[in-house]
Amino acid sequence: MNRLLAQPRLLAQDWHAAPVNAAMISAVLDFADIHRDLGGGRTLMRLSPERVLRADIILLLGRDAARAADIGLVWNDREDQIVRIIDDAALRASRQAAWEEAFDLFDADDRDVAPQRLCA
């Protein structure tokens, strides 16, 4: 019975992104340059896309360096522990697909249309 329930959930997952591993979490904890206070003694920690492109992160994580920008950690300052790990890889993939659908730059029908001018 459990196998039948797990199949749709597995099919719905995006397998293009690497899973979050301990090295990525450690890199976010050590090198996070985005800190957002969430209140209640909690802080959201992230790596910016600019920080991920630096050599130290690339040497530390290798091919998973770009993936580390998708990870956010909610850190409890009072307890000094991770409360939640947020993975935005699926959101990034869906945003890209939506933009590609909305702005089809290579639509053959629009090439022969003369540009319109705005007149005051």
C-alpha positions in Angstrom: 0.0 0.0 0.0 2.8 2.4 0.9 4.4 1.7 -2.5 1.3 2.8 -4.3 1.1 6.1 -2.4 4.8 6.9 -3.0 4.7 6.5 -6.8 2.8 9.7 -7.6 4.9 11.7 -5.2 8.1 10.4 -6.9 6.8 11.2 -10.3 6.0 14.7 -9.3 9.5 15.5 -8.2 12.0 17.2 -10.4 15.1 15.0 -10.7 17.2 17.5 -12.6 18.5 19.2 -9.4 21.0 17.5 -7.1 19.7 16.8 -3.6 20.8 18.9 -0.7 23.9 17.5 1.0 25.8 18.2 4.1 28.5 20.1 2.3 26.0 22.6 0.9 24.4 23.1 4.3 27.9 23.7 5.8 28.8 26.2 3.1 25.6 28.2 3.7 26.3 28.2 7.4 29.9 29.3 7.0 29.7 31.7 4.0 26.2 33.1 4.0 26.1 36.7 2.9 22.4 37.3 3.0 20.9 37.4 6.5 17.2 38.3 7.0 15.8 38.6 10.5 12.5 36.6 10.7 11.7 37.6 14.3 11.5 35.4 17.3 15.3 34.9 17.3 15.3 33.3 13.9 17.4 34.3 10.9 17.2 33.2 7.2 20.7 32.6 5.8 21.4 32.4 2.1 24.3 32.5 -0.3 23.9 35.2 -3.0 24.5 34.3 -6.6 27.6 36.5 -6.7 29.0 34.7 -3.6 28.5 31.3 -5.2 30.6 32.3 -8.2 33.7 33.0 -6.1 36.6 30.6 -6.2 36.4 29.4 -2.5 32.8 28.2 -2.9 33.5 26.5 -6.2 36.6 24.8 -4.8 34.6 23.7 -1.7 31.4 22.4 -3.5 32.6 21.7 -7.1 29.6 21.2 -9.5 27.1 21.8 -6.6 28.3 25.4 -6.1 25.5 26.9 -8.2 23.0 24.7 -6.5 23.9 26.2 -3.1 22.3 29.5 -4.1 18.9 27.7 -3.9 19.3 26.7 -0.3 18.1 28.8 2.6 18.6 28.0 6.3 16.4 29.2 9.1 18.8 29.5 12.0 17.6 29.8 15.6 19.9 32.3 17.3 18.8 31.4 20.8 19.3 27.7 20.5 22.2 27.9 17.9 20.7 25.3 15.6 19.0 24.9 12.2 15.2 25.1 12.4 14.4 24.5 8.7 16.2 23.9 5.4 14.4 25.6 2.5 15.1 24.3 -1.0 14.1 26.6 -3.9 15.4 24.5 -6.8 11.9 23.5 -7.9 10.8 27.1 -7.8 13.7 28.2 -9.9 13.0 25.5 -12.6 9.3 26.4 -12.8 10.1 30.2 -13.0 12.4 29.5 -15.9 9.8 27.5 -17.8 7.2 30.1 -17.2 9.4 32.8 -18.6 10.3 30.7 -21.7 6.6 30.1 -22.4 5.7 33.8 -21.9 8.5 35.2 -24.0 9.1 33.0 -27.0 11.9 34.9 -28.7 12.0 32.6 -31.8 8.4 32.7 -32.9 8.4 32.5 -36.7 5.1 34.4 -37.1 6.5 37.7 -35.6 9.5 38.0 -37.9 7.7 39.5 -40.9 5.7 42.1 -39.0 6.8 45.7 -39.4 7.7 47.4 -36.1 5.0 49.8 -34.8 5.8 53.4 -33.9 4.2 55.3 -31.1 3.2 58.8 -32.1 2.1 61.6 -29.8 
